């Protein structure tokens, strides 16, 4: 046995779990993890409320239970809130009571519950609502819902013509469909305000967006972070991209200010910027609006610069223009002298403090993927953090001390599972640039086949974060164990905007070179990796790269797993919904204006060189990269008589989200990798 193997054996002995039932983590284990929802904090900073969800595999769904944590008592454990069963999206009001949504019949309604008291229904919404935001004084509430062009939420005073017979949808402009939903003409996500009196919402709701046509929050991923109240409760700030014939080519979200009573049309506060502006967040004294702004229209992954707007004078200041990172979230410190933000930074997503006066940035946390930051009245920070090792838990950071973990919601299950190691590495990649990667391995003394995973986006990262979709720890425990290797190629986030931009017009160039050099470096440096026994896997852009590798690196891998990847750039240009992304990535023009830019990196042009066995996975509700791209790739494989398999999920979109489907996904992927690498499930 080599010295390296002896060392690995020693490490395995030290890190081996002490419980007798220790075993590899499975996809089922991943879905049985309790998931901690976004926390909210009471006005005095004493309590945090959040949901803990569990999976009901038989019903193929998750169930949320609201929990309360007393932050004033060290070592306290989250407690389920009696009387709030089935509640979700809970917040504290200025009166200290809990407000949350809970189903009454077949529709969510707003409830109020004093701590230790009984929940009371406050609303009778005439439509399904997406969420709500309580006013600072607690005398009004704002809700958002998908609704037709009505002045109130219930469309109580609106008459619509009866639908003529026939099931056909008709459209006169794009979007026809978006993400995983067919558009309903005239229906948008709109915001409405309700006054509160006598413990009940009054009236049918007043539309705040006036004559604007567009979704707020934005679709498909926007939420309450895109809306805020003024401190006096008289104004609502919100982000919206105005719809129209050009909406699928526009990234121009603007921030609007509107009277909360709907008495006047909204005012566009960022009309001078034709790129994205978002996350409006009012300062504690109500005088300043923080938000982020991109600079380049049509680019969805431009740097997100923290901006400050003086609400009285309208003066705007770019606070982080000199910081080459992209602000992902915004939270004011209670004294208004600093702002807490998160940003990707070399395989991690830490919290940073930005000084309002100087713009100076200080990193506050180390490893892990942080989020849901709350600055408490006593100066401490409450936040969630996860890593490749474990999903989200709550943490508290006081001053310059070390973070204190407040919850361990999956401690028992994690203790049953075999550990993994996480190692970071860097090498010289394309263009002579420093490129980073990460390795995840089970703690064993034998050599391991390689699962070489390629992230999507492409402006993203396979960094030190937990995922319930592409989970490195789950991949490492497929079969009898894999070394999971990933590379943050040119185009990834967390390394400065120039590095992120470098993938434009370069999809199959520098990123492929980085992947080739990164895998060569990892295998040369780590003898535990079976360099000649590797499979490659990727989804979205990573799926595109799988199809590109088939024609450009055909002799490297034993097998390929391609999920929702682009196969034919020409078809993609006319079938995808958010045209701004595809056109920006290929130079900013439509396909018919510059076909050569799309064809340069088009996998379909190299099918004659394909030879690697490929598993193709797609979802019928994927309108980002339509499932026909997957069928086309499978057809190409079959016509070339290459071993191949197609898995189609009729009820999934660009992601696989349902627990049973995800477990099937991992089973199919594991079987495919095991077949071609010779790995077998542990006995």
Buried (B, 14 or more C-beta within 10 A) or exposed (E): EEEEBEEBBEBBEEEEBEEEEEEBBBBBBBBBBBBBBBBBBBEEBBBBBBBBBEBEEEEEEBEBBBBBBBBEEEEEEBEEBEBBEBBBBBBBBEEBBBBBBBEBEEBBBBBBBEBEEEBEBBBEBBBEBBBBBBBBBBEBBBBBBBBBBBBBBBBEEEEEEEEEEEEEEEEEEBBEBBBBBEBEEEEBBBBBBBBBEEEBBEBBBBBBBBEBBBBBBBBBEBBBBBBBBBBEBEBBBBBBBBBEEEBBBBBBBBBBBBBBBBEEEBEBBBEEBBBBBBBBBBBBEBBBBBBBBBBBBBBBBBBBBBBBBEBEEEEBEEBBBEBBBBBBBBBBBEEBEBBBBBBBBBBBBBBBBBBBEEBBBEEBBEBBBBBBBBBBEEEBBBBBBBBBBBBBBBBBBEEEEEBEEBBEBBEEBBEBBBBBBBBBBBBEBBBEBEBBBBBBBBBBBEBBBBBBBBBBBBBBBBBBBBBBBBBBBBBBBBBBBBBBBBBBBBBBBBBBBEBBBBBBBBBBBBBBBBBBBBBEBBBEEBEBBBBEBBBBBBBBBBBBBBBBBBBBBBEBBBBBBBBBBBBBBBBBBEBBBBBBBBBBBBBBEBBEEBBEBBBBBBBBBBBEEBBBBBBBBBBBBBBBBBBBBBBBBBBBBEEBEBBBBBBBBEEBBBBBBBBBBBBBBBBBBBBBBBBBBEBEEBE
